[in-house]
Amino acid sequence: MKVRRFFLRLLPRLGIFVLSVLLLSVLTFYISRLAPGDPLVSYYGDRVEKMSPAEREWAEDKLGLNDPLPTQYARWFSRALHGDFGISYKYKMDVLELIGDRIGNTLLLGGLGFVLLFVLALLLGALCAWKEDRPLDRILCKLGTVTSCIPEFWLSLMLILLFSVTLRWLPSSGAYSVGHADDVGDRIVHLILPMSVVVLSHLWYYAYLVRNRLVEELRADYVLLARSEGIGRAHIVLRQCLRNVLPSYLSLMAISVPHVMGGTYIVEAVFSYPGLGTLSYESARYKDYNLLMVLCLLSGAVVIACSLLAQAMNARLDPRLRPTEREVTSK
């Protein structure tokens, strides 16, 4: 019975996920082709300028760009169902192979940045709640407000100017030095600046949410009772209040994945970090349709999945959001 109810609750979410990804593929396909630009430049480079009208027509026909848009989408969708997403116009290689070579770098930067961000935000929020309205809390609040208003690209450029150009301490681009792909130390050095931007640009936003939630918890009756028994404020924050905040914090983490992922893509583009963010920028710039489609679908699928996960977690945490047994069996 429990297994049946689980699948009954899972099927609607799975259907929403599939329909959302399908709608995203249609929108991405049409919008990318209606945007200004010439995809032949991505595939043939400067030779496009020397092409005669007949040669240009042949080139467009070779890439399937002469057919009506519905026909082009139907052909792409049919091939995609069989795992064929085409080749990249710019890189002249299979799209999935190209993404497979880069996705590890993005997972390394974004994954470690995500973990560091939420661990530090939790600790910083707890510290500010512990020192509420004291000089340390006020300084951190003002400093965090300023840093949270700095755009990722501007912060990236400032760090490059300071640590790469002026001090020459850290590299300004890439995931590793030439010939040092397997050197862990070299990779860590190349991660310092981009990961600092990923963490710092979002840190205070989530730390402030944790602080406010903990401050609300500190006003609860059980906290007043604990204080009357002589239990210290630090012990109450870390052992009791933080435990009550953690479930909603996990839900917040699921919701924030698109936010952090978008910031990671921007940082990759600025630092020329060879990941999915740089590929996304290049595919949009050079009208690399096949690559752009897969990257948008991949990123969109992650966003949709995280949103559905957050809804499921919120329903788990808040009984009012759970469907009743009658609603489940009636579907």
N, C-alpha and C positions, 0 to 999 in steps of 0.2 A: 504493500500500500504506500509506504513512504517513497519507494523507488518510482512508483507510478506518479505520485504527486510531484516528485522532483522533475520528471520529464515533462509533465504538464506545465510546470512553471518555466522550464527551460525552452520549450518549443516557441512560445511567443517571442521571447528575446532573440532566439536564433533567427526567427523569421524577420524580425525588425533589422537585425544585423545584415542579413543577406539582401533585403530590399534597399537598405541604406547604401550599401556598397554598390549595388547595381545602379541606383540613382546617381551616386557620385561618379561612376564610370561614364554615364551618359553626359552629365554636366561637364566633366573634365574634357571629354572627347570633343564636344561641340564648342565649348568656350576656347579651348586651345587652338582650334582650327579657324575660329572667327577672329582671333587676335591678330594684329598686324605683324608682319614678318614673313620671311621666305625660308621654308625648311630646306630648300635646295642648297642654300648657302652652308647649312650645317653639314650636308652630305658631300657636296662637291667643292666647297670652299670658294676661292676666288675665280675658279673656272666658270662659274655661273655667269659672270659678267661678259664672257666671251662666247657664250652659247647663242646659236641662232634660234629663232622661234621654233623651228622643227626639232632641234636638239633639246630645247627646253621642254617641249611637249613630250618627247620620248622619255626624258628624265622623270617628269611628273608621272607619266604612265607607269614607269618602272617601279616607282614608290607607291603607286595606287592612289595618287592624289587627284586624278582627273574624274574619278567617279563621284556621284552625289554623296553627301555626308551620311545619309542613312545606309547607303550601300557600304561605305567605308566602315561604319561602326559595326554593321552586321558581320562583315568579313573579319574585323578585329576580334569581335566577341566570340565568333566561332572558333578562331584559332586559339584564343585565350582559354576556352573551355578544354582544349587539348594540351594546355601548358605551353603554347607557343605565343610569346608576347613580342616577337619580332626582334630586330637588331637596332642598336643605337645608331642614329644617323651620324653622330659626331665621332664615336669611338669605333664604329664598324665591327661590333661584337655583340653577342647575344645579351639582351637586356638583363636577364636573370643572372648570367655569369658576371656581368659588370657590377650589379648590385651586390652579389655575393662577395665580391672582392672588397667592397667598401663598407658593408653593413657592420662588420666586426669593429671598425674604428668608431663608428657612431655609437654602438652599444657600449664600447669601452668608455668613451667620453660622457655620453648621456647617462649610462647606467651608474657609473661611479659618481658622477655629478649629482644624480638623483638621490642616491643613498646619502652622500655627504650633506646635501642640502637639507634633507629632512631630519637627519640626526642632529646637525648643528642648529636647525630651527627649533627643534624640540628642547635642546639644552639652553639655547639663548632665551626662548620664551619662558622656560622655567626659572632661569636666573632673574629675568626682569620681574616676573611675578613674585619671586621671593623677596626682591629688593624694591617692591612697589613704592613709587613716589619718593624714593631715595635718590641721591645724586647719581649713582650708577645707572639706575633705571631711566632717569631723565636724559642722561648723556647718550645712552644706547638708543633710546627712542628717537632723539633728534638726529643722531648719526644715521640710524637706520632709515629714517624718513628721507634723508638727503640721498643716500645710496640707492634707495628703491626707485628714485625718480630719474636715475641716469640710464639712458638707453644702452642696450648691450653693445651696439656697434661703436658708440662713442667711448665707452669704458674699454673696449678691446683696443681701440686705436691709442688711447692714453697709456695703457699698459705696454703696448708695443713700443711706443715712443720712449717710455721711461726705461723699461727693462731690456729691450732689444737694441734700440738705436743709441740711447744715451749711455746706459751702463754696460751694455753688451753681456748681460748675465744669462739671458734665456733666448732660445730661438723664437723667431716671429711667425713661422709658418711650418706646415707639414706635420706628419705624425711621427717621423723619425728621420735621421740623417741618411744620406745615400749610402747604401751598403750596410746599414745597421738595423734592418727590419726585425731581427731576432734579439736585439739588444734591449733588455728590459729597462735598464737604467736610462738609455737614450730616449725611449718612449715616455718614461715618466717625466723627464725634463721637458719634452715637447708638450706634455699634457698640462703642465703647471699653469700657464697663462690662460689657455681656453677654459680649463676647468674652473679657474678662479672667477672668470666672468660668469660662467653658468651658475655657480653657487652664489656669488655676491649679488647678482642682479635679481635674484628671487628670494634671498635668504630672509630679509626683514619682513617681507609680505607674509610669509608663513609663520615666522617667529612672532609677529604681532598678533596673528590669529590665536596662536597657542597662549600667548601672554593674557589676552583678554578672556579666553575661555578659563584659564586657571584663576584669574582674578575673580570671575564669577563664582567658581567653585569655592574660593576662599571665603565667600560671603555666606556659604551654606551653613545650616544649623549644626551638622556633624563636625564641621571645622571649629565652630565656636565651642562645642562640647569638648573637642580634643584640646583646644587651647586652655580651657578651664582646668583640664587635668594636668597641665604643665608640659604638654608635648610641644616641642619646638616647631617654629614655622617651616624651617627647611625640611624637617621630617614629614610634616603634613603635606607639603607641596610634592615631594618626591615619592612618598609611599602611598598617599591616599588620593590627592587631587589628580596627580598625573595618571594614575591608574584609571580614573573615571573619564579622563580626556582621551586616552589612547584609542578607544574604538572609533570615535568620531574623527580622530586624526588619521586613522587608516583610510577612512572613507574620503577624507580630504586629499590624501596622497593619490588615490585612484582618479579623482577629478582633475588633479593638477598635472597629470602626465602630458596632455596636449600643450599646456602652458610651458612646461619645462622643455618639451620636445621642440616647440617653435623657437625658443631661445637658443637651444643647442644648434639648430639649423643656421640661425643668424651668425652665431659664433664661428661655426665651421666655415661659412663663406668669408668672413673677415680674416680669419687666420689661415685661409687656404688649406684647411684640414681635410684630408681625403676621406670624406664620409658622405652620407646621404644628403646632408644639407648642401654641400658643395655641388653634388650631382643635381639636386633639385634646382639650384640657381642656374647651373649651366644648361639644363634641359629646357628651362623656361626661356632663357636668353637666346639659345640657338634653335628654338622650335624643334627640339628633338622629341617628336610626338610619342614614339613608343616608350622611351625612357620616362618621359613626363607622366604618361598614363600609369605606369607601374608604381612610380614613386608616390603619386597622389593617392592611388588606391591603397598602397601599403600604409602610408601615413594616416589616411582617412580611416582605414580598418582599425588601426591602433586607437585612434580617438573615439570611434564608435564603441569599440569593445570596452574601453576604460569607462565611458559614460554609462554603459549598461551595467558594468561591474559596480560602479558607484551607486547606481539605483538599487541594485540587489543588496549592497552592504547597508544602505540607508534603511531599506525595508527590514533588514535583519535587526538593525539597531533600534528602529522605531516600530513597535507593534501596530501602530495605526496605519502604516503604509503596507502592511502585509495583506494579501488577498485572503478572504475568508475561505473556508473549506467548500462552502456552497459555490463561491465564484470559481474556484479551481475546477470542481467537478462538472460545472455547467459548460465549461469551454470545450 
